[in-house]
Amino acid sequence: MQTEKTDTDRLYTYDDYLKIDDDNQYELIGGKLILVPAPRTLHQELVGKIYRRVAEFIYDNNLGKVLIAPTDVLLSDTEKPQPDILFISIERLNIITEMNVQGAPDLVVEILSPSTGKNDRVEKSKMYYKHGVKEYWIVDPDHKTIEVFISGEKNWNLFQSYDDEDILTSPLIKGLQIQLKDIFQ
């Protein structure tokens, strides 16, 4: 279950996060330190399948880089998520450092888990929009759907909701096509 670290009134910074001396996985969302449990095996399988399809297209076409969690994405001093999958276009590769990604990826993919679903749909969604992510995919393993959102004038706009019989396309990554029956089988 995804839980906040015990001191609920304290606002944590990235420097505080770097000083944590335990083996747990954390995200920093709005100054709150969120403990991230080990994901289900289905979650990891979907990360691998989606990453493989996206990365193959990106690298074959020299469009940028694709990374997977746990990669720290430093959006601000109090916001450091670790998206399941992220894409950074070739024009913006300078935001990738040895330690982390400093700034918003072009595309973020989050695979829902029972413990993270609300956070991925609400808190992280707002955070990604606020910091300039251009496209956001929410993958629902239980319903076998992927919702693709694009950044609009005031909020996310739903580009398309796909199910396991569809071919996913991306408005950001022109030419990318993912046969979802291969992802969800």
ZANULUM-275276 format. One line per field, with one value per atom (N, C-alpha, C): atom name; residue number from 1; residue in one letter; y negated, x negated, z. Coordinates in steps of 0.05 Angstrom, whole numbers, plus 5000, padded with zeros to 4 digits. Layout:
ZANULUM-275276
at <- c(CA,...)
i <- c(NUM,...)
aa <- c(a,...)
yy <- c(Y,...)
xx <- c(X,...)
zz <- c(Z,...)
END
This chain:
ZANULUM-275276
at <- c(N,CA,C,N,CA,C,N,CA,C,N,CA,C,N,CA,C,N,CA,C,N,CA,C,N,CA,C,N,CA,C,N,CA,C,N,CA,C,N,CA,C,N,CA,C,N,CA,C,N,CA,C,N,CA,C,N,CA,C,N,CA,C,N,CA,C,N,CA,C,N,CA,C,N,CA,C,N,CA,C,N,CA,C,N,CA,C,N,CA,C,N,CA,C,N,CA,C,N,CA,C,N,CA,C,N,CA,C,N,CA,C,N,CA,C,N,CA,C,N,CA,C,N,CA,C,N,CA,C,N,CA,C,N,CA,C,N,CA,C,N,CA,C,N,CA,C,N,CA,C,N,CA,C,N,CA,C,N,CA,C,N,CA,C,N,CA,C,N,CA,C,N,CA,C,N,CA,C,N,CA,C,N,CA,C,N,CA,C,N,CA,C,N,CA,C,N,CA,C,N,CA,C,N,CA,C,N,CA,C,N,CA,C,N,CA,C,N,CA,C,N,CA,C,N,CA,C,N,CA,C,N,CA,C,N,CA,C,N,CA,C,N,CA,C,N,CA,C,N,CA,C,N,CA,C,N,CA,C,N,CA,C,N,CA,C,N,CA,C,N,CA,C,N,CA,C,N,CA,C,N,CA,C,N,CA,C,N,CA,C,N,CA,C,N,CA,C,N,CA,C,N,CA,C,N,CA,C,N,CA,C,N,CA,C,N,CA,C,N,CA,C,N,CA,C,N,CA,C,N,CA,C,N,CA,C,N,CA,C,N,CA,C,N,CA,C,N,CA,C,N,CA,C,N,CA,C,N,CA,C,N,CA,C,N,CA,C,N,CA,C,N,CA,C,N,CA,C,N,CA,C,N,CA,C,N,CA,C,N,CA,C,N,CA,C,N,CA,C,N,CA,C,N,CA,C,N,CA,C,N,CA,C,N,CA,C,N,CA,C,N,CA,C,N,CA,C,N,CA,C,N,CA,C,N,CA,C,N,CA,C,N,CA,C,N,CA,C,N,CA,C,N,CA,C,N,CA,C,N,CA,C,N,CA,C,N,CA,C,N,CA,C,N,CA,C,N,CA,C,N,CA,C,N,CA,C,N,CA,C,N,CA,C,N,CA,C,N,CA,C,N,CA,C,N,CA,C,N,CA,C,N,CA,C,N,CA,C,N,CA,C,N,CA,C,N,CA,C,N,CA,C,N,CA,C,N,CA,C,N,CA,C,N,CA,C,N,CA,C,N,CA,C,N,CA,C,N,CA,C,N,CA,C,N,CA,C,N,CA,C,N,CA,C,N,CA,C,N,CA,C,N,CA,C,N,CA,C,N,CA,C,N,CA,C,N,CA,C,N,CA,C,N,CA,C,N,CA,C,N,CA,C,N,CA,C,N,CA,C,N,CA,C,N,CA,C,N,CA,C,N,CA,C,N,CA,C,N,CA,C,N,CA,C,N,CA,C)
i <- c(1,1,1,2,2,2,3,3,3,4,4,4,5,5,5,6,6,6,7,7,7,8,8,8,9,9,9,10,10,10,11,11,11,12,12,12,13,13,13,14,14,14,15,15,15,16,16,16,17,17,17,18,18,18,19,19,19,20,20,20,21,21,21,22,22,22,23,23,23,24,24,24,25,25,25,26,26,26,27,27,27,28,28,28,29,29,29,30,30,30,31,31,31,32,32,32,33,33,33,34,34,34,35,35,35,36,36,36,37,37,37,38,38,38,39,39,39,40,40,40,41,41,41,42,42,42,43,43,43,44,44,44,45,45,45,46,46,46,47,47,47,48,48,48,49,49,49,50,50,50,51,51,51,52,52,52,53,53,53,54,54,54,55,55,55,56,56,56,57,57,57,58,58,58,59,59,59,60,60,60,61,61,61,62,62,62,63,63,63,64,64,64,65,65,65,66,66,66,67,67,67,68,68,68,69,69,69,70,70,70,71,71,71,72,72,72,73,73,73,74,74,74,75,75,75,76,76,76,77,77,77,78,78,78,79,79,79,80,80,80,81,81,81,82,82,82,83,83,83,84,84,84,85,85,85,86,86,86,87,87,87,88,88,88,89,89,89,90,90,90,91,91,91,92,92,92,93,93,93,94,94,94,95,95,95,96,96,96,97,97,97,98,98,98,99,99,99,100,100,100,101,101,101,102,102,102,103,103,103,104,104,104,105,105,105,106,106,106,107,107,107,108,108,108,109,109,109,110,110,110,111,111,111,112,112,112,113,113,113,114,114,114,115,115,115,116,116,116,117,117,117,118,118,118,119,119,119,120,120,120,121,121,121,122,122,122,123,123,123,124,124,124,125,125,125,126,126,126,127,127,127,128,128,128,129,129,129,130,130,130,131,131,131,132,132,132,133,133,133,134,134,134,135,135,135,136,136,136,137,137,137,138,138,138,139,139,139,140,140,140,141,141,141,142,142,142,143,143,143,144,144,144,145,145,145,146,146,146,147,147,147,148,148,148,149,149,149,150,150,150,151,151,151,152,152,152,153,153,153,154,154,154,155,155,155,156,156,156,157,157,157,158,158,158,159,159,159,160,160,160,161,161,161,162,162,162,163,163,163,164,164,164,165,165,165,166,166,166,167,167,167,168,168,168,169,169,169,170,170,170,171,171,171,172,172,172,173,173,173,174,174,174,175,175,175,176,176,176,177,177,177,178,178,178,179,179,179,180,180,180,181,181,181,182,182,182,183,183,183,184,184,184,185,185,185)
aa <- c(m,m,m,q,q,q,t,t,t,e,e,e,k,k,k,t,t,t,d,d,d,t,t,t,d,d,d,r,r,r,l,l,l,y,y,y,t,t,t,y,y,y,d,d,d,d,d,d,y,y,y,l,l,l,k,k,k,i,i,i,d,d,d,d,d,d,d,d,d,n,n,n,q,q,q,y,y,y,e,e,e,l,l,l,i,i,i,g,g,g,g,g,g,k,k,k,l,l,l,i,i,i,l,l,l,v,v,v,p,p,p,a,a,a,p,p,p,r,r,r,t,t,t,l,l,l,h,h,h,q,q,q,e,e,e,l,l,l,v,v,v,g,g,g,k,k,k,i,i,i,y,y,y,r,r,r,r,r,r,v,v,v,a,a,a,e,e,e,f,f,f,i,i,i,y,y,y,d,d,d,n,n,n,n,n,n,l,l,l,g,g,g,k,k,k,v,v,v,l,l,l,i,i,i,a,a,a,p,p,p,t,t,t,d,d,d,v,v,v,l,l,l,l,l,l,s,s,s,d,d,d,t,t,t,e,e,e,k,k,k,p,p,p,q,q,q,p,p,p,d,d,d,i,i,i,l,l,l,f,f,f,i,i,i,s,s,s,i,i,i,e,e,e,r,r,r,l,l,l,n,n,n,i,i,i,i,i,i,t,t,t,e,e,e,m,m,m,n,n,n,v,v,v,q,q,q,g,g,g,a,a,a,p,p,p,d,d,d,l,l,l,v,v,v,v,v,v,e,e,e,i,i,i,l,l,l,s,s,s,p,p,p,s,s,s,t,t,t,g,g,g,k,k,k,n,n,n,d,d,d,r,r,r,v,v,v,e,e,e,k,k,k,s,s,s,k,k,k,m,m,m,y,y,y,y,y,y,k,k,k,h,h,h,g,g,g,v,v,v,k,k,k,e,e,e,y,y,y,w,w,w,i,i,i,v,v,v,d,d,d,p,p,p,d,d,d,h,h,h,k,k,k,t,t,t,i,i,i,e,e,e,v,v,v,f,f,f,i,i,i,s,s,s,g,g,g,e,e,e,k,k,k,n,n,n,w,w,w,n,n,n,l,l,l,f,f,f,q,q,q,s,s,s,y,y,y,d,d,d,d,d,d,e,e,e,d,d,d,i,i,i,l,l,l,t,t,t,s,s,s,p,p,p,l,l,l,i,i,i,k,k,k,g,g,g,l,l,l,q,q,q,i,i,i,q,q,q,l,l,l,k,k,k,d,d,d,i,i,i,f,f,f,q,q,q)
yy <- c(5023,5000,4975,4955,4931,4914,4906,4891,4868,4847,4825,4832,4821,4825,4812,4821,4815,4785,4768,4740,4725,4726,4716,4686,4671,4642,4631,4647,4638,4637,4617,4616,4624,4645,4655,4643,4640,4630,4653,4647,4667,4673,4653,4657,4676,4673,4691,4719,4722,4748,4762,4746,4758,4768,4757,4765,4790,4800,4823,4847,4860,4883,4909,4917,4943,4955,4979,4992,4989,4972,4968,4950,4952,4935,4913,4888,4865,4847,4834,4812,4787,4764,4739,4724,4722,4710,4687,4662,4640,4637,4644,4643,4666,4685,4708,4731,4745,4769,4793,4805,4827,4853,4872,4898,4914,4924,4939,4969,4985,5014,5028,5051,5067,5072,5068,5072,5101,5106,5133,5142,5168,5179,5170,5168,5159,5130,5114,5086,5086,5102,5103,5114,5134,5146,5125,5109,5087,5066,5058,5039,5049,5074,5086,5086,5094,5096,5069,5049,5022,5009,5012,5000,5011,5037,5049,5038,5035,5024,4995,4979,4950,4946,4959,4955,4964,4986,4996,4974,4962,4941,4916,4908,4884,4887,4909,4913,4919,4933,4938,4913,4893,4868,4845,4851,4830,4806,4812,4791,4781,4795,4787,4811,4810,4832,4840,4866,4877,4889,4882,4892,4904,4921,4934,4929,4934,4931,4952,4946,4921,4900,4882,4859,4834,4820,4795,4774,4762,4739,4715,4697,4674,4651,4648,4628,4601,4604,4581,4591,4574,4583,4601,4600,4616,4637,4640,4659,4675,4701,4719,4747,4749,4775,4794,4819,4839,4853,4840,4852,4880,4897,4924,4923,4906,4903,4873,4863,4835,4832,4814,4808,4779,4774,4747,4745,4724,4720,4713,4718,4713,4684,4665,4637,4630,4647,4640,4660,4674,4694,4681,4655,4642,4642,4649,4651,4677,4696,4721,4718,4722,4721,4749,4752,4778,4787,4768,4774,4775,4759,4756,4742,4739,4722,4696,4674,4648,4632,4637,4624,4645,4635,4652,4669,4695,4711,4702,4710,4704,4723,4748,4768,4782,4787,4803,4825,4849,4872,4882,4884,4896,4920,4942,4966,4967,4968,4967,4993,4989,5011,5006,5026,5021,4999,4998,4979,4951,4949,4923,4911,4924,4915,4887,4881,4854,4833,4839,4820,4815,4836,4833,4817,4821,4807,4779,4773,4746,4730,4738,4721,4720,4743,4743,4730,4735,4723,4692,4681,4652,4642,4657,4650,4650,4672,4674,4651,4645,4623,4597,4591,4566,4562,4583,4580,4584,4587,4586,4612,4635,4660,4657,4665,4661,4683,4707,4730,4748,4759,4776,4800,4824,4849,4861,4868,4883,4911,4931,4959,4973,4984,4999,5028,5043,5072,5088,5080,5095,5093,5069,5065,5067,5071,5074,5050,5026,5002,4984,4966,4945,4919,4899,4873,4855,4842,4823,4795,4779,4751,4733,4711,4691,4665,4650,4625,4605,4594,4574,4547,4528,4500,4498,4512,4510,4536,4558,4585,4606,4631,4653,4656,4662,4669,4698,4713,4742,4743,4754,4758,4782,4804,4830,4849,4865,4887,4912,4929,4954,4978,4999,5025,5045,5070,5090,5099,5089,5096,5074,5051,5028,5027,5008,5001,4973,4971,4945,4928,4903,4884,4860,4846,4824,4798,4777,4752,4739,4746,4735,4749,4776,4792,4802,4786,4792,4818,4835,4860,4884,4878,4900,4914,4940,4956,4981,4985,5008,5025,5049,5069,5077,5068,5072,5101,5117,5145,5159,5149,5160,5151,5128,5117,5131,5135,5145,5175,5189,5219,5233)
xx <- c(4983,5000,4982,4990,4974,4981,4962,4967,4947,4957,4939,4921,4897,4879,4891,4884,4898,4902,4883,4886,4903,4930,4948,4948,4939,4940,4914,4894,4869,4870,4858,4854,4825,4822,4796,4786,4760,4748,4731,4721,4705,4679,4668,4645,4652,4675,4684,4686,4698,4701,4674,4654,4627,4614,4622,4610,4623,4645,4658,4640,4637,4618,4633,4649,4662,4665,4675,4677,4704,4721,4748,4747,4768,4771,4791,4784,4801,4805,4827,4832,4837,4831,4836,4858,4882,4904,4915,4913,4922,4910,4884,4870,4876,4892,4898,4882,4869,4853,4872,4874,4893,4877,4882,4870,4883,4868,4878,4871,4892,4887,4879,4868,4862,4887,4887,4911,4917,4942,4950,4934,4933,4918,4931,4958,4972,4963,4961,4952,4924,4906,4879,4879,4895,4897,4907,4927,4937,4916,4902,4880,4860,4853,4834,4844,4869,4880,4884,4894,4898,4871,4853,4826,4813,4815,4802,4813,4840,4852,4845,4847,4841,4811,4794,4765,4756,4766,4758,4764,4788,4795,4778,4774,4759,4730,4717,4689,4685,4703,4701,4703,4718,4722,4706,4688,4671,4687,4708,4726,4720,4703,4697,4690,4698,4692,4717,4718,4740,4727,4738,4727,4750,4743,4763,4756,4776,4772,4753,4738,4739,4719,4729,4713,4725,4709,4719,4723,4747,4754,4757,4738,4739,4754,4779,4797,4794,4790,4785,4771,4765,4751,4768,4795,4813,4829,4822,4836,4816,4815,4796,4810,4826,4838,4818,4826,4811,4831,4837,4856,4848,4868,4862,4846,4854,4840,4840,4818,4818,4802,4810,4796,4788,4763,4752,4743,4753,4746,4717,4707,4679,4671,4690,4684,4680,4689,4689,4671,4654,4637,4620,4615,4598,4611,4636,4648,4641,4629,4621,4592,4590,4563,4556,4533,4524,4542,4552,4568,4598,4608,4637,4644,4670,4681,4689,4679,4685,4704,4730,4751,4771,4792,4814,4807,4812,4809,4831,4827,4848,4872,4866,4887,4882,4904,4903,4924,4916,4934,4935,4959,4963,4981,4973,4989,5002,5029,5044,5039,5038,5037,5059,5068,5089,5080,5055,5045,5039,5036,5027,5048,5070,5088,5099,5108,5119,5097,5074,5052,5043,5042,5035,5055,5081,5102,5106,5101,5107,5081,5067,5044,5022,5013,4992,5001,5026,5037,5035,5043,5042,5012,4995,4967,4954,4959,4947,4957,4983,4994,4981,4980,4969,4940,4925,4897,4891,4911,4907,4904,4912,4912,4932,4924,4941,4962,4955,4973,4971,4994,4995,5013,5002,5017,5023,5048,5055,5064,5049,5053,5068,5091,5107,5105,5089,5085,5111,5127,5151,5173,5175,5195,5183,5157,5143,5148,5143,5147,5122,5119,5099,5113,5112,5122,5099,5100,5079,5090,5076,5083,5062,5071,5052,5057,5036,5037,5054,5074,5091,5085,5103,5099,5100,5119,5123,5121,5120,5119,5113,5113,5109,5134,5130,5152,5149,5171,5170,5168,5146,5142,5157,5154,5167,5165,5186,5185,5185,5165,5161,5167,5177,5179,5161,5163,5143,5147,5167,5171,5161,5153,5145,5116,5109,5081,5077,5060,5054,5036,5044,5027,5022,5001,4993,4993,5007,5005,4977,4963,4936,4915,4917,4897,4909,4907,4920,4909,4928,4920,4920,4919,4919,4946,4946,4970,4965,4982,4978,5004,5001,5023,5028,5051,5055,5062,5071,5076,5049,5027,5001,4992,5001,4993,5009,5035,5052,5056,5044,5048,5033)
zz <- c(5000,5000,5000,4984,4983,5007,5023,5047,5050,5064,5070,5093,5093,5116,5141,5164,5189,5196,5192,5199,5179,5183,5162,5159,5179,5177,5163,5162,5151,5120,5109,5080,5074,5058,5051,5026,5023,4999,4986,4962,4949,4965,4978,4996,5019,5031,5052,5041,5018,5005,5001,4992,4987,5013,5036,5062,5074,5062,5074,5072,5094,5095,5101,5082,5084,5056,5054,5028,5015,5026,5015,4990,4974,4951,4957,4951,4957,4933,4933,4914,4931,4921,4934,4919,4930,4917,4934,4924,4940,4967,4969,4995,5013,5005,5022,5011,5030,5023,5022,4999,4995,4992,5009,5008,4985,4967,4944,4948,4951,4955,4929,4931,4908,4892,4865,4849,4844,4835,4828,4803,4800,4776,4750,4749,4725,4718,4738,4734,4721,4731,4720,4691,4687,4660,4640,4648,4630,4626,4647,4643,4622,4624,4605,4577,4573,4546,4533,4549,4538,4532,4551,4547,4522,4518,4495,4469,4467,4442,4438,4459,4456,4451,4466,4463,4435,4426,4399,4378,4379,4360,4364,4389,4394,4385,4392,4385,4355,4343,4314,4298,4309,4294,4306,4325,4337,4347,4363,4372,4400,4415,4443,4459,4485,4504,4519,4526,4542,4567,4590,4616,4632,4651,4668,4698,4715,4744,4753,4774,4789,4779,4763,4754,4768,4783,4796,4775,4775,4758,4776,4776,4794,4780,4788,4777,4792,4819,4836,4861,4879,4904,4921,4917,4933,4917,4891,4874,4858,4865,4852,4849,4828,4822,4809,4807,4792,4773,4750,4732,4723,4717,4708,4682,4663,4638,4631,4620,4612,4586,4570,4544,4544,4535,4532,4504,4490,4462,4458,4434,4428,4432,4428,4432,4461,4480,4508,4525,4512,4526,4547,4546,4566,4594,4597,4624,4638,4623,4635,4647,4673,4686,4695,4706,4717,4740,4756,4780,4775,4757,4754,4728,4724,4702,4715,4704,4716,4699,4704,4689,4679,4666,4658,4633,4634,4610,4590,4565,4545,4548,4555,4559,4585,4600,4624,4622,4629,4630,4659,4670,4697,4694,4706,4706,4734,4734,4760,4776,4802,4821,4841,4855,4876,4896,4902,4922,4911,4884,4873,4854,4848,4828,4832,4856,4862,4859,4870,4868,4839,4822,4794,4779,4785,4771,4780,4805,4816,4821,4842,4850,4829,4820,4799,4774,4766,4742,4743,4766,4769,4768,4782,4783,4755,4741,4714,4696,4697,4681,4688,4714,4724,4715,4713,4706,4677,4660,4631,4616,4629,4613,4590,4567,4543,4539,4547,4542,4566,4575,4599,4593,4597,4593,4620,4624,4648,4639,4649,4641,4664,4658,4678,4672,4687,4681,4686,4705,4712,4690,4678,4657,4629,4628,4602,4584,4596,4581,4584,4565,4567,4558,4576,4569,4562,4539,4530,4533,4549,4554,4542,4531,4521,4536,4540,4555,4539,4553,4541,4553,4547,4556,4586,4599,4628,4643,4629,4641,4620,4629,4610,4593,4567,4549,4542,4544,4536,4506,4496,4467,4459,4473,4466,4489,4493,4511,4495,4500,4484,4501,4489,4503,4490,4499,4490,4461,4448,4419,4401,4412,4396,4390,4372,4366,4377,4397,4409,4391,4388,4374,4393,4388,4405,4389,4398,4384,4385,4406,4410,4394,4394,4380,4354,4334,4308,4296,4288,4276,4295,4321,4341,4340,4338,4339,4356,4376,4394,4394,4385,4385,4414,4425,4454,4461,4442,4449,4456,4445,4451,4479,4487,4514,4536,4532,4554,4553,4534,4534,4556)
END
